[in-house]
């Protein structure tokens, strides 16, 4: 066999090792670029709303358009890779992502900003699954644990660095700088992609199942719109949400029926015939549910209930990134252990972190929140590597690109579902808590006569009653958040029986 015929994953020598390391570093940079931009716009929504004279419902489309475009294009990654090749697709997506980010910063109207945010989501959607497929193909299976652990640093550190750095730039300059700051990272990723990403084979003219793609796109777009706009539109009391739900259900049914009968369906059902991949998809769905929920719930809780300034909230969120990096570096060495035990450990760590957050009071110290967030981040780092190893351990190499797109699509859906459910639960339990607390506040209750109560709230004065109502609202809101963290704990533990179904196959090459 000639040297050219030897796959890079099996090539020996310092040159091959260096080439693999440079490809891995490029994939980390590409993933960091995309993940940094996922949550960065949320930091400056109030500033954008004022600058563009938009209502809260209108400005929400800045986030919604990006999420929907990402959901639609992600499952297309496998076909795009087969059609154009990894090198062309990676270069085009990075370049398109940079152009869209620049367009967002230069936008002078809400319509322009929403358009470029959708373009940003569409061009960035293939980057993470494509990068993961490249990493898995570059390293032998015996090295997948180490490679995935290092690769995962970019996908998790990005959502921490983006909001912190973007928030500082927006406060110092204006909201446009949260998009301008992406450009230097885009240039770095593009240079790495041009220099080091290569195709193992030329692209082929693979036929696209347009009907399957359109049905799946309709399903994902409708479901994302339902979840993202549900709380603002009062869920199923709104005709809009009922329409999105019905459209998602009908399109999903049609997609399943079409996939089962088509000769070459858009997503190959044979993927789910692989037992470990099916279990891995279920596990990564729950992983997605847990991944960003604390980052979504904590900032409004700490700011609205406890009065934390933005800088301290950024510090607390940074604890999660620190914990995640520690978890990934732990898995560089622990990836040789039984993945089932590490998956169990990761979900238990998630539950432990959620349990600590569920027992906070209305005035937590910084360290009261810092350590649970660091623990939750550590659990994310411990989970990601073994779940990925399990999902792809027994899958044939020709399915890796398509399976990687499905894997990340399901993870993103899990995040959207759990965040929407958690916010809905928080609001519902806050209202319930307010009703239960308010009915106990009467001039005849024993607590109302305590000195620390009569000194702070005079029940015979309108100003005192208004102050007391604000405090009850604060306490009730905290109850809602605590109940959401209890839900987080339950989600962490309910998935554990699935681990018993995993088949462990030790790599022999």
Secondary structure as GFF3:
##gff-version 3
##sequence-region A 1 509
A	DSSP	three_ten_helix	3	5	.	.	.	ID=ss1
A	DSSP	three_ten_helix	8	10	.	.	.	ID=ss2
A	DSSP	alpha_helix	14	38	.	.	.	ID=ss3
A	DSSP	alpha_helix	40	43	.	.	.	ID=ss4
A	DSSP	alpha_helix	45	51	.	.	.	ID=ss5
A	DSSP	alpha_helix	56	59	.	.	.	ID=ss6
A	DSSP	alpha_helix	61	74	.	.	.	ID=ss7
A	DSSP	alpha_helix	77	84	.	.	.	ID=ss8
A	DSSP	alpha_helix	86	106	.	.	.	ID=ss9
A	DSSP	alpha_helix	110	138	.	.	.	ID=ss10
A	DSSP	three_ten_helix	141	143	.	.	.	ID=ss11
A	DSSP	alpha_helix	144	172	.	.	.	ID=ss12
A	DSSP	alpha_helix	177	180	.	.	.	ID=ss13
A	DSSP	alpha_helix	182	196	.	.	.	ID=ss14
A	DSSP	alpha_helix	210	229	.	.	.	ID=ss15
A	DSSP	three_ten_helix	235	237	.	.	.	ID=ss16
A	DSSP	alpha_helix	239	261	.	.	.	ID=ss17
A	DSSP	three_ten_helix	269	273	.	.	.	ID=ss18
A	DSSP	alpha_helix	275	291	.	.	.	ID=ss19
A	DSSP	alpha_helix	293	304	.	.	.	ID=ss20
A	DSSP	alpha_helix	310	334	.	.	.	ID=ss21
A	DSSP	alpha_helix	339	357	.	.	.	ID=ss22
A	DSSP	alpha_helix	366	392	.	.	.	ID=ss23
A	DSSP	three_ten_helix	397	399	.	.	.	ID=ss24
A	DSSP	alpha_helix	400	438	.	.	.	ID=ss25
A	DSSP	three_ten_helix	446	449	.	.	.	ID=ss26
A	DSSP	alpha_helix	451	454	.	.	.	ID=ss27
A	DSSP	alpha_helix	462	494	.	.	.	ID=ss28
A	DSSP	three_ten_helix	496	501	.	.	.	ID=ss29
###
